[in-house]
Amino acid sequence: MDPEAEKDKSSKNDPIWEHETNPAAHSSEWIGAVTVYLLTFGSRDFDSIYRKEKRLRNSIVGTLVKLALFTGVVYLVLRNAK
């Protein structure tokens, strides 16, 4: 098998990580993995959560956490603005 063909195939499966320099995708993935780790109270090993197979789930959780934090900060700023 051609290694280039395998590389092209894997990039189609992971469109968010097409470029390794996408900081938004990597930060969301990391925040999601940390959130899942904290929600399980550390009962699962962090390395088992932060795996390539669970990138999409970690990214979705991380994006939701970042969105909730942003919404909360905007709400507090608007509420306390005079």
PyMOL Python script that loads the backbone (N, CA, C, O; Angstrom):
from pymol import cmd

cmd.read_pdbstr("""\
ATOM      1  N   MET A   1       0.835  -1.185   0.000  1.00  0.00           N
ATOM      2  CA  MET A   1       0.000   0.000   0.000  1.00  0.00           C
ATOM      3  C   MET A   1       0.879   1.248   0.000  1.00  0.00           C
ATOM      4  O   MET A   1       1.987   1.258   0.536  1.00  0.00           O
ATOM      5  N   ASP A   2       0.361   2.265  -0.602  1.00  0.00           N
ATOM      6  CA  ASP A   2       1.081   3.522  -0.699  1.00  0.00           C
ATOM      7  C   ASP A   2       0.858   4.346   0.574  1.00  0.00           C
ATOM      8  O   ASP A   2      -0.291   4.583   0.946  1.00  0.00           O
ATOM      9  N   PRO A   3       1.926   4.791   1.252  1.00  0.00           N
ATOM     10  CA  PRO A   3       1.745   5.593   2.472  1.00  0.00           C
ATOM     11  C   PRO A   3       1.017   6.904   2.214  1.00  0.00           C
ATOM     12  O   PRO A   3       0.296   7.387   3.087  1.00  0.00           O
ATOM     13  N   GLU A   4       1.189   7.492   1.029  1.00  0.00           N
ATOM     14  CA  GLU A   4       0.489   8.733   0.706  1.00  0.00           C
ATOM     15  C   GLU A   4      -1.016   8.514   0.624  1.00  0.00           C
ATOM     16  O   GLU A   4      -1.798   9.373   1.033  1.00  0.00           O
ATOM     17  N   ALA A   5      -1.417   7.365   0.094  1.00  0.00           N
ATOM     18  CA  ALA A   5      -2.849   7.060  -0.008  1.00  0.00           C
ATOM     19  C   ALA A   5      -3.458   6.919   1.383  1.00  0.00           C
ATOM     20  O   ALA A   5      -4.578   7.372   1.618  1.00  0.00           O
ATOM     21  N   GLU A   6      -2.725   6.291   2.309  1.00  0.00           N
ATOM     22  CA  GLU A   6      -3.215   6.156   3.673  1.00  0.00           C
ATOM     23  C   GLU A   6      -3.309   7.517   4.350  1.00  0.00           C
ATOM     24  O   GLU A   6      -4.250   7.771   5.103  1.00  0.00           O
ATOM     25  N   LYS A   7      -2.349   8.387   4.091  1.00  0.00           N
ATOM     26  CA  LYS A   7      -2.373   9.718   4.678  1.00  0.00           C
ATOM     27  C   LYS A   7      -3.565  10.513   4.164  1.00  0.00           C
ATOM     28  O   LYS A   7      -4.233  11.196   4.941  1.00  0.00           O
ATOM     29  N   ASP A   8      -3.843  10.432   2.848  1.00  0.00           N
ATOM     30  CA  ASP A   8      -4.987  11.123   2.281  1.00  0.00           C
ATOM     31  C   ASP A   8      -6.292  10.588   2.858  1.00  0.00           C
ATOM     32  O   ASP A   8      -7.215  11.355   3.133  1.00  0.00           O
ATOM     33  N   LYS A   9      -6.367   9.283   3.039  1.00  0.00           N
ATOM     34  CA  LYS A   9      -7.571   8.665   3.578  1.00  0.00           C
ATOM     35  C   LYS A   9      -7.809   9.112   5.021  1.00  0.00           C
ATOM     36  O   LYS A   9      -8.949   9.382   5.399  1.00  0.00           O
ATOM     37  N   SER A  10      -6.746   9.193   5.834  1.00  0.00           N
ATOM     38  CA  SER A  10      -6.916   9.596   7.220  1.00  0.00           C
ATOM     39  C   SER A  10      -7.291  11.060   7.332  1.00  0.00           C
ATOM     40  O   SER A  10      -8.019  11.434   8.251  1.00  0.00           O
ATOM     41  N   SER A  11      -6.811  11.907   6.419  1.00  0.00           N
ATOM     42  CA  SER A  11      -7.180  13.327   6.482  1.00  0.00           C
ATOM     43  C   SER A  11      -8.650  13.523   6.108  1.00  0.00           C
ATOM     44  O   SER A  11      -9.279  14.473   6.575  1.00  0.00           O
ATOM     45  N   LYS A  12      -9.200  12.653   5.286  1.00  0.00           N
ATOM     46  CA  LYS A  12     -10.617  12.746   4.959  1.00  0.00           C
ATOM     47  C   LYS A  12     -11.471  12.336   6.150  1.00  0.00           C
ATOM     48  O   LYS A  12     -12.581  12.842   6.317  1.00  0.00           O
ATOM     49  N   ASN A  13     -10.966  11.422   6.986  1.00  0.00           N
ATOM     50  CA  ASN A  13     -11.700  10.998   8.166  1.00  0.00           C
ATOM     51  C   ASN A  13     -11.647  12.039   9.273  1.00  0.00           C
ATOM     52  O   ASN A  13     -12.557  12.096  10.101  1.00  0.00           O
ATOM     53  N   ASP A  14     -10.601  12.867   9.309  1.00  0.00           N
ATOM     54  CA  ASP A  14     -10.430  13.893  10.328  1.00  0.00           C
ATOM     55  C   ASP A  14     -10.327  15.264   9.675  1.00  0.00           C
ATOM     56  O   ASP A  14      -9.236  15.832   9.621  1.00  0.00           O
ATOM     57  N   PRO A  15     -11.443  15.816   9.175  1.00  0.00           N
ATOM     58  CA  PRO A  15     -11.349  17.083   8.446  1.00  0.00           C
ATOM     59  C   PRO A  15     -10.933  18.254   9.325  1.00  0.00           C
ATOM     60  O   PRO A  15     -10.318  19.197   8.828  1.00  0.00           O
ATOM     61  N   ILE A  16     -11.249  18.224  10.618  1.00  0.00           N
ATOM     62  CA  ILE A  16     -10.894  19.319  11.504  1.00  0.00           C
ATOM     63  C   ILE A  16      -9.382  19.383  11.674  1.00  0.00           C
ATOM     64  O   ILE A  16      -8.806  20.465  11.785  1.00  0.00           O
ATOM     65  N   TRP A  17      -8.750  18.226  11.693  1.00  0.00           N
ATOM     66  CA  TRP A  17      -7.316  18.156  11.934  1.00  0.00           C
ATOM     67  C   TRP A  17      -6.542  18.026  10.636  1.00  0.00           C
ATOM     68  O   TRP A  17      -5.451  17.456  10.606  1.00  0.00           O
ATOM     69  N   GLU A  18      -7.108  18.557   9.568  1.00  0.00           N
ATOM     70  CA  GLU A  18      -6.443  18.500   8.272  1.00  0.00           C
ATOM     71  C   GLU A  18      -5.094  19.208   8.334  1.00  0.00           C
ATOM     72  O   GLU A  18      -4.118  18.770   7.726  1.00  0.00           O
ATOM     73  N   HIS A  19      -5.056  20.304   9.076  1.00  0.00           N
ATOM     74  CA  HIS A  19      -3.817  21.036   9.265  1.00  0.00           C
ATOM     75  C   HIS A  19      -3.473  20.988  10.743  1.00  0.00           C
ATOM     76  O   HIS A  19      -4.318  21.278  11.590  1.00  0.00           O
ATOM     77  N   GLU A  20      -2.250  20.629  11.052  1.00  0.00           N
ATOM     78  CA  GLU A  20      -1.841  20.509  12.450  1.00  0.00           C
ATOM     79  C   GLU A  20      -1.760  21.863  13.150  1.00  0.00           C
ATOM     80  O   GLU A  20      -1.614  21.914  14.371  1.00  0.00           O
ATOM     81  N   THR A  21      -1.852  22.951  12.403  1.00  0.00           N
ATOM     82  CA  THR A  21      -1.730  24.270  13.011  1.00  0.00           C
ATOM     83  C   THR A  21      -3.082  24.898  13.298  1.00  0.00           C
ATOM     84  O   THR A  21      -3.182  26.124  13.348  1.00  0.00           O
ATOM     85  N   ASN A  22      -4.118  24.107  13.488  1.00  0.00           N
ATOM     86  CA  ASN A  22      -5.448  24.617  13.796  1.00  0.00           C
ATOM     87  C   ASN A  22      -5.597  24.685  15.319  1.00  0.00           C
ATOM     88  O   ASN A  22      -5.993  23.700  15.944  1.00  0.00           O
ATOM     89  N   PRO A  23      -5.285  25.837  15.922  1.00  0.00           N
ATOM     90  CA  PRO A  23      -5.296  25.909  17.388  1.00  0.00           C
ATOM     91  C   PRO A  23      -6.688  25.776  17.994  1.00  0.00           C
ATOM     92  O   PRO A  23      -6.816  25.288  19.117  1.00  0.00           O
ATOM     93  N   ALA A  24      -7.725  26.189  17.293  1.00  0.00           N
ATOM     94  CA  ALA A  24      -9.080  26.085  17.837  1.00  0.00           C
ATOM     95  C   ALA A  24      -9.489  24.623  18.012  1.00  0.00           C
ATOM     96  O   ALA A  24     -10.096  24.260  19.019  1.00  0.00           O
ATOM     97  N   ALA A  25      -9.161  23.801  17.044  1.00  0.00           N
ATOM     98  CA  ALA A  25      -9.510  22.381  17.135  1.00  0.00           C
ATOM     99  C   ALA A  25      -8.733  21.699  18.255  1.00  0.00           C
ATOM    100  O   ALA A  25      -9.290  20.895  19.003  1.00  0.00           O
ATOM    101  N   HIS A  26      -7.463  22.016  18.369  1.00  0.00           N
ATOM    102  CA  HIS A  26      -6.644  21.361  19.389  1.00  0.00           C
ATOM    103  C   HIS A  26      -7.013  21.829  20.796  1.00  0.00           C
ATOM    104  O   HIS A  26      -7.003  21.032  21.734  1.00  0.00           O
ATOM    105  N   SER A  27      -7.336  23.110  20.949  1.00  0.00           N
ATOM    106  CA  SER A  27      -7.723  23.583  22.286  1.00  0.00           C
ATOM    107  C   SER A  27      -9.078  23.008  22.691  1.00  0.00           C
ATOM    108  O   SER A  27      -9.279  22.645  23.851  1.00  0.00           O
ATOM    109  N   SER A  28     -10.002  22.924  21.743  1.00  0.00           N
ATOM    110  CA  SER A  28     -11.305  22.329  22.055  1.00  0.00           C
ATOM    111  C   SER A  28     -11.155  20.865  22.429  1.00  0.00           C
ATOM    112  O   SER A  28     -11.811  20.379  23.351  1.00  0.00           O
ATOM    113  N   GLU A  29     -10.292  20.171  21.712  1.00  0.00           N
ATOM    114  CA  GLU A  29     -10.065  18.758  22.017  1.00  0.00           C
ATOM    115  C   GLU A  29      -9.489  18.590  23.420  1.00  0.00           C
ATOM    116  O   GLU A  29      -9.920  17.721  24.177  1.00  0.00           O
ATOM    117  N   TRP A  30      -8.523  19.419  23.755  1.00  0.00           N
ATOM    118  CA  TRP A  30      -7.878  19.315  25.064  1.00  0.00           C
ATOM    119  C   TRP A  30      -8.839  19.695  26.183  1.00  0.00           C
ATOM    120  O   TRP A  30      -8.909  19.003  27.199  1.00  0.00           O
ATOM    121  N   ILE A  31      -9.584  20.792  26.008  1.00  0.00           N
ATOM    122  CA  ILE A  31     -10.555  21.212  27.026  1.00  0.00           C
ATOM    123  C   ILE A  31     -11.634  20.153  27.203  1.00  0.00           C
ATOM    124  O   ILE A  31     -12.070  19.890  28.324  1.00  0.00           O
ATOM    125  N   GLY A  32     -12.065  19.547  26.111  1.00  0.00           N
ATOM    126  CA  GLY A  32     -13.059  18.479  26.205  1.00  0.00           C
ATOM    127  C   GLY A  32     -12.545  17.269  26.955  1.00  0.00           C
ATOM    128  O   GLY A  32     -13.269  16.675  27.754  1.00  0.00           O
ATOM    129  N   ALA A  33     -11.296  16.897  26.704  1.00  0.00           N
ATOM    130  CA  ALA A  33     -10.714  15.751  27.403  1.00  0.00           C
ATOM    131  C   ALA A  33     -10.566  16.044  28.893  1.00  0.00           C
ATOM    132  O   ALA A  33     -10.836  15.175  29.721  1.00  0.00           O
ATOM    133  N   VAL A  34     -10.147  17.243  29.240  1.00  0.00           N
ATOM    134  CA  VAL A  34     -10.019  17.615  30.652  1.00  0.00           C
ATOM    135  C   VAL A  34     -11.391  17.635  31.316  1.00  0.00           C
ATOM    136  O   VAL A  34     -11.530  17.199  32.459  1.00  0.00           O
ATOM    137  N   THR A  35     -12.391  18.129  30.622  1.00  0.00           N
ATOM    138  CA  THR A  35     -13.749  18.172  31.175  1.00  0.00           C
ATOM    139  C   THR A  35     -14.279  16.767  31.432  1.00  0.00           C
ATOM    140  O   THR A  35     -14.845  16.499  32.492  1.00  0.00           O
ATOM    141  N   VAL A  36     -14.098  15.880  30.474  1.00  0.00           N
ATOM    142  CA  VAL A  36     -14.551  14.494  30.665  1.00  0.00           C
ATOM    143  C   VAL A  36     -13.797  13.844  31.819  1.00  0.00           C
ATOM    144  O   VAL A  36     -14.385  13.111  32.614  1.00  0.00           O
ATOM    145  N   TYR A  37     -12.498  14.113  31.910  1.00  0.00           N
ATOM    146  CA  TYR A  37     -11.698  13.561  33.009  1.00  0.00           C
ATOM    147  C   TYR A  37     -12.218  14.060  34.359  1.00  0.00           C
ATOM    148  O   TYR A  37     -12.346  13.281  35.303  1.00  0.00           O
ATOM    149  N   LEU A  38     -12.517  15.360  34.447  1.00  0.00           N
ATOM    150  CA  LEU A  38     -13.022  15.906  35.707  1.00  0.00           C
ATOM    151  C   LEU A  38     -14.423  15.415  36.020  1.00  0.00           C
ATOM    152  O   LEU A  38     -14.752  15.202  37.187  1.00  0.00           O
ATOM    153  N   LEU A  39     -15.261  15.229  34.995  1.00  0.00           N
ATOM    154  CA  LEU A  39     -16.618  14.725  35.232  1.00  0.00           C
ATOM    155  C   LEU A  39     -16.631  13.270  35.682  1.00  0.00           C
ATOM    156  O   LEU A  39     -17.567  12.835  36.352  1.00  0.00           O
ATOM    157  N   THR A  40     -15.604  12.522  35.320  1.00  0.00           N
ATOM    158  CA  THR A  40     -15.511  11.133  35.787  1.00  0.00           C
ATOM    159  C   THR A  40     -14.746  11.034  37.106  1.00  0.00           C
ATOM    160  O   THR A  40     -14.467   9.939  37.594  1.00  0.00           O
ATOM    161  N   PHE A  41     -14.409  12.208  37.682  1.00  0.00           N
ATOM    162  CA  PHE A  41     -13.699  12.285  38.962  1.00  0.00           C
ATOM    163  C   PHE A  41     -12.378  11.524  38.938  1.00  0.00           C
ATOM    164  O   PHE A  41     -11.939  10.996  39.960  1.00  0.00           O
ATOM    165  N   GLY A  42     -11.754  11.471  37.781  1.00  0.00           N
ATOM    166  CA  GLY A  42     -10.448  10.844  37.653  1.00  0.00           C
ATOM    167  C   GLY A  42     -10.473   9.332  37.695  1.00  0.00           C
ATOM    168  O   GLY A  42      -9.423   8.701  37.818  1.00  0.00           O
ATOM    169  N   SER A  43     -11.657   8.735  37.594  1.00  0.00           N
ATOM    170  CA  SER A  43     -11.724   7.272  37.650  1.00  0.00           C
ATOM    171  C   SER A  43     -11.173   6.627  36.377  1.00  0.00           C
ATOM    172  O   SER A  43     -10.743   5.474  36.392  1.00  0.00           O
ATOM    173  N   ARG A  44     -11.191   7.385  35.278  1.00  0.00           N
ATOM    174  CA  ARG A  44     -10.608   6.888  34.030  1.00  0.00           C
ATOM    175  C   ARG A  44      -9.271   7.568  33.814  1.00  0.00           C
ATOM    176  O   ARG A  44      -9.099   8.741  34.146  1.00  0.00           O
ATOM    177  N   ASP A  45      -8.348   6.847  33.272  1.00  0.00           N
ATOM    178  CA  ASP A  45      -7.030   7.390  32.990  1.00  0.00           C
ATOM    179  C   ASP A  45      -7.139   8.464  31.912  1.00  0.00           C
ATOM    180  O   ASP A  45      -7.872   8.296  30.938  1.00  0.00           O
ATOM    181  N   PHE A  46      -6.404   9.576  32.086  1.00  0.00           N
ATOM    182  CA  PHE A  46      -6.479  10.676  31.128  1.00  0.00           C
ATOM    183  C   PHE A  46      -6.023  10.235  29.747  1.00  0.00           C
ATOM    184  O   PHE A  46      -6.563  10.700  28.743  1.00  0.00           O
ATOM    185  N   ASP A  47      -5.050   9.357  29.678  1.00  0.00           N
ATOM    186  CA  ASP A  47      -4.561   8.885  28.377  1.00  0.00           C
ATOM    187  C   ASP A  47      -5.617   8.082  27.628  1.00  0.00           C
ATOM    188  O   ASP A  47      -5.618   8.057  26.397  1.00  0.00           O
ATOM    189  N   SER A  48      -6.510   7.432  28.353  1.00  0.00           N
ATOM    190  CA  SER A  48      -7.582   6.690  27.676  1.00  0.00           C
ATOM    191  C   SER A  48      -8.668   7.630  27.164  1.00  0.00           C
ATOM    192  O   SER A  48      -9.415   7.268  26.255  1.00  0.00           O
ATOM    193  N   ILE A  49      -8.767   8.823  27.729  1.00  0.00           N
ATOM    194  CA  ILE A  49      -9.747   9.806  27.264  1.00  0.00           C
ATOM    195  C   ILE A  49      -9.184  10.617  26.111  1.00  0.00           C
ATOM    196  O   ILE A  49      -9.891  10.899  25.144  1.00  0.00           O
ATOM    197  N   TYR A  50      -7.912  10.993  26.210  1.00  0.00           N
ATOM    198  CA  TYR A  50      -7.269  11.865  25.221  1.00  0.00           C
ATOM    199  C   TYR A  50      -6.592  10.988  24.173  1.00  0.00           C
ATOM    200  O   TYR A  50      -5.366  10.890  24.123  1.00  0.00           O
ATOM    201  N   ARG A  51      -7.413  10.353  23.339  1.00  0.00           N
ATOM    202  CA  ARG A  51      -6.914   9.470  22.292  1.00  0.00           C
ATOM    203  C   ARG A  51      -7.424   9.936  20.944  1.00  0.00           C
ATOM    204  O   ARG A  51      -8.391  10.692  20.851  1.00  0.00           O
ATOM    205  N   LYS A  52      -6.761   9.476  19.911  1.00  0.00           N
ATOM    206  CA  LYS A  52      -7.129   9.861  18.551  1.00  0.00           C
ATOM    207  C   LYS A  52      -8.549   9.399  18.211  1.00  0.00           C
ATOM    208  O   LYS A  52      -9.264  10.082  17.478  1.00  0.00           O
ATOM    209  N   GLU A  53      -8.951   8.258  18.733  1.00  0.00           N
ATOM    210  CA  GLU A  53     -10.276   7.724  18.425  1.00  0.00           C
ATOM    211  C   GLU A  53     -11.393   8.583  19.025  1.00  0.00           C
ATOM    212  O   GLU A  53     -12.533   8.527  18.562  1.00  0.00           O
ATOM    213  N   LYS A  54     -11.075   9.373  20.045  1.00  0.00           N
ATOM    214  CA  LYS A  54     -12.100  10.158  20.731  1.00  0.00           C
ATOM    215  C   LYS A  54     -11.947  11.648  20.467  1.00  0.00           C
ATOM    216  O   LYS A  54     -12.417  12.471  21.252  1.00  0.00           O
ATOM    217  N   ARG A  55     -11.295  11.995  19.371  1.00  0.00           N
ATOM    218  CA  ARG A  55     -11.079  13.404  19.037  1.00  0.00           C
ATOM    219  C   ARG A  55     -12.384  14.154  18.848  1.00  0.00           C
ATOM    220  O   ARG A  55     -12.548  15.255  19.374  1.00  0.00           O
ATOM    221  N   LEU A  56     -13.303  13.577  18.110  1.00  0.00           N
ATOM    222  CA  LEU A  56     -14.553  14.267  17.795  1.00  0.00           C
ATOM    223  C   LEU A  56     -15.359  14.524  19.063  1.00  0.00           C
ATOM    224  O   LEU A  56     -15.865  15.630  19.254  1.00  0.00           O
ATOM    225  N   ARG A  57     -15.486  13.536  19.920  1.00  0.00           N
ATOM    226  CA  ARG A  57     -16.246  13.712  21.165  1.00  0.00           C
ATOM    227  C   ARG A  57     -15.595  14.771  22.046  1.00  0.00           C
ATOM    228  O   ARG A  57     -16.281  15.636  22.590  1.00  0.00           O
ATOM    229  N   ASN A  58     -14.282  14.705  22.186  1.00  0.00           N
ATOM    230  CA  ASN A  58     -13.579  15.691  23.010  1.00  0.00           C
ATOM    231  C   ASN A  58     -13.734  17.093  22.434  1.00  0.00           C
ATOM    232  O   ASN A  58     -13.884  18.059  23.182  1.00  0.00           O
ATOM    233  N   SER A  59     -13.700  17.210  21.121  1.00  0.00           N
ATOM    234  CA  SER A  59     -13.847  18.523  20.492  1.00  0.00           C
ATOM    235  C   SER A  59     -15.246  19.089  20.687  1.00  0.00           C
ATOM    236  O   SER A  59     -15.402  20.287  20.924  1.00  0.00           O
ATOM    237  N   ILE A  60     -16.255  18.247  20.589  1.00  0.00           N
ATOM    238  CA  ILE A  60     -17.633  18.709  20.792  1.00  0.00           C
ATOM    239  C   ILE A  60     -17.820  19.167  22.234  1.00  0.00           C
ATOM    240  O   ILE A  60     -18.391  20.229  22.480  1.00  0.00           O
ATOM    241  N   VAL A  61     -17.346  18.377  23.177  1.00  0.00           N
ATOM    242  CA  VAL A  61     -17.460  18.753  24.591  1.00  0.00           C
ATOM    243  C   VAL A  61     -16.686  20.034  24.858  1.00  0.00           C
ATOM    244  O   VAL A  61     -17.186  20.924  25.546  1.00  0.00           O
ATOM    245  N   GLY A  62     -15.479  20.141  24.328  1.00  0.00           N
ATOM    246  CA  GLY A  62     -14.672  21.340  24.526  1.00  0.00           C
ATOM    247  C   GLY A  62     -15.304  22.576  23.925  1.00  0.00           C
ATOM    248  O   GLY A  62     -15.261  23.649  24.527  1.00  0.00           O
ATOM    249  N   THR A  63     -15.890  22.442  22.748  1.00  0.00           N
ATOM    250  CA  THR A  63     -16.559  23.576  22.112  1.00  0.00           C
ATOM    251  C   THR A  63     -17.767  24.015  22.934  1.00  0.00           C
ATOM    252  O   THR A  63     -18.012  25.212  23.081  1.00  0.00           O
ATOM    253  N   LEU A  64     -18.514  23.069  23.463  1.00  0.00           N
ATOM    254  CA  LEU A  64     -19.665  23.416  24.301  1.00  0.00           C
ATOM    255  C   LEU A  64     -19.230  24.108  25.594  1.00  0.00           C
ATOM    256  O   LEU A  64     -19.894  25.037  26.053  1.00  0.00           O
ATOM    257  N   VAL A  65     -18.131  23.662  26.175  1.00  0.00           N
ATOM    258  CA  VAL A  65     -17.619  24.297  27.393  1.00  0.00           C
ATOM    259  C   VAL A  65     -17.169  25.720  27.090  1.00  0.00           C
ATOM    260  O   VAL A  65     -17.482  26.641  27.844  1.00  0.00           O
ATOM    261  N   LYS A  66     -16.432  25.911  25.987  1.00  0.00           N
ATOM    262  CA  LYS A  66     -15.987  27.255  25.625  1.00  0.00           C
ATOM    263  C   LYS A  66     -17.176  28.165  25.328  1.00  0.00           C
ATOM    264  O   LYS A  66     -17.163  29.339  25.698  1.00  0.00           O
ATOM    265  N   LEU A  67     -18.190  27.642  24.674  1.00  0.00           N
ATOM    266  CA  LEU A  67     -19.391  28.427  24.377  1.00  0.00           C
ATOM    267  C   LEU A  67     -20.120  28.812  25.653  1.00  0.00           C
ATOM    268  O   LEU A  67     -20.580  29.947  25.783  1.00  0.00           O
ATOM    269  N   ALA A  68     -20.233  27.885  26.596  1.00  0.00           N
ATOM    270  CA  ALA A  68     -20.905  28.177  27.861  1.00  0.00           C
ATOM    271  C   ALA A  68     -20.129  29.229  28.665  1.00  0.00           C
ATOM    272  O   ALA A  68     -20.728  30.129  29.253  1.00  0.00           O
ATOM    273  N   LEU A  69     -18.812  29.114  28.687  1.00  0.00           N
ATOM    274  CA  LEU A  69     -18.009  30.106  29.400  1.00  0.00           C
ATOM    275  C   LEU A  69     -18.135  31.489  28.765  1.00  0.00           C
ATOM    276  O   LEU A  69     -18.274  32.489  29.470  1.00  0.00           O
ATOM    277  N   PHE A  70     -18.087  31.545  27.454  1.00  0.00           N
ATOM    278  CA  PHE A  70     -18.221  32.823  26.755  1.00  0.00           C
ATOM    279  C   PHE A  70     -19.585  33.447  27.014  1.00  0.00           C
ATOM    280  O   PHE A  70     -19.680  34.645  27.281  1.00  0.00           O
ATOM    281  N   THR A  71     -20.639  32.643  26.937  1.00  0.00           N
ATOM    282  CA  THR A  71     -21.994  33.136  27.184  1.00  0.00           C
ATOM    283  C   THR A  71     -22.133  33.628  28.618  1.00  0.00           C
ATOM    284  O   THR A  71     -22.768  34.655  28.862  1.00  0.00           O
ATOM    285  N   GLY A  72     -21.551  32.912  29.561  1.00  0.00           N
ATOM    286  CA  GLY A  72     -21.599  33.324  30.962  1.00  0.00           C
ATOM    287  C   GLY A  72     -20.879  34.635  31.206  1.00  0.00           C
ATOM    288  O   GLY A  72     -21.375  35.481  31.951  1.00  0.00           O
ATOM    289  N   VAL A  73     -19.738  34.816  30.603  1.00  0.00           N
ATOM    290  CA  VAL A  73     -18.982  36.065  30.765  1.00  0.00           C
ATOM    291  C   VAL A  73     -19.756  37.230  30.140  1.00  0.00           C
ATOM    292  O   VAL A  73     -19.852  38.299  30.742  1.00  0.00           O
ATOM    293  N   VAL A  74     -20.296  37.036  28.961  1.00  0.00           N
ATOM    294  CA  VAL A  74     -21.076  38.101  28.317  1.00  0.00           C
ATOM    295  C   VAL A  74     -22.302  38.447  29.157  1.00  0.00           C
ATOM    296  O   VAL A  74     -22.640  39.621  29.306  1.00  0.00           O
ATOM    297  N   TYR A  75     -22.960  37.446  29.697  1.00  0.00           N
ATOM    298  CA  TYR A  75     -24.119  37.684  30.545  1.00  0.00           C
ATOM    299  C   TYR A  75     -23.733  38.502  31.776  1.00  0.00           C
ATOM    300  O   TYR A  75     -24.423  39.462  32.122  1.00  0.00           O
ATOM    301  N   LEU A  76     -22.637  38.132  32.440  1.00  0.00           N
ATOM    302  CA  LEU A  76     -22.210  38.866  33.624  1.00  0.00           C
ATOM    303  C   LEU A  76     -21.819  40.299  33.300  1.00  0.00           C
ATOM    304  O   LEU A  76     -22.117  41.218  34.063  1.00  0.00           O
ATOM    305  N   VAL A  77     -21.154  40.488  32.174  1.00  0.00           N
ATOM    306  CA  VAL A  77     -20.758  41.846  31.789  1.00  0.00           C
ATOM    307  C   VAL A  77     -21.990  42.695  31.503  1.00  0.00           C
ATOM    308  O   VAL A  77     -22.076  43.835  31.959  1.00  0.00           O
ATOM    309  N   LEU A  78     -22.939  42.151  30.754  1.00  0.00           N
ATOM    310  CA  LEU A  78     -24.143  42.921  30.431  1.00  0.00           C
ATOM    311  C   LEU A  78     -25.028  43.158  31.649  1.00  0.00           C
ATOM    312  O   LEU A  78     -25.687  44.193  31.753  1.00  0.00           O
ATOM    313  N   ARG A  79     -25.040  42.227  32.542  1.00  0.00           N
ATOM    314  CA  ARG A  79     -25.869  42.366  33.742  1.00  0.00           C
ATOM    315  C   ARG A  79     -25.311  43.452  34.657  1.00  0.00           C
ATOM    316  O   ARG A  79     -26.074  44.209  35.258  1.00  0.00           O
ATOM    317  N   ASN A  80     -23.992  43.531  34.766  1.00  0.00           N
ATOM    318  CA  ASN A  80     -23.372  44.479  35.673  1.00  0.00           C
ATOM    319  C   ASN A  80     -22.995  45.800  35.022  1.00  0.00           C
ATOM    320  O   ASN A  80     -22.427  46.668  35.684  1.00  0.00           O
ATOM    321  N   ALA A  81     -23.295  45.969  33.756  1.00  0.00           N
ATOM    322  CA  ALA A  81     -22.986  47.225  33.074  1.00  0.00           C
ATOM    323  C   ALA A  81     -23.986  48.297  33.491  1.00  0.00           C
ATOM    324  O   ALA A  81     -25.193  48.063  33.548  1.00  0.00           O
ATOM    325  N   LYS A  82     -23.453  49.465  33.778  1.00  0.00           N
ATOM    326  CA  LYS A  82     -24.351  50.554  34.217  1.00  0.00           C
ATOM    327  C   LYS A  82     -24.215  51.731  33.321  1.00  0.00           C
ATOM    328  O   LYS A  82     -24.886  52.743  33.526  1.00  0.00           O
TER     329      LYS A  82
END
""", "prot")
cmd.dss("prot")
cmd.show_as("cartoon", "prot")
cmd.util.cbc("prot")
cmd.orient("prot")
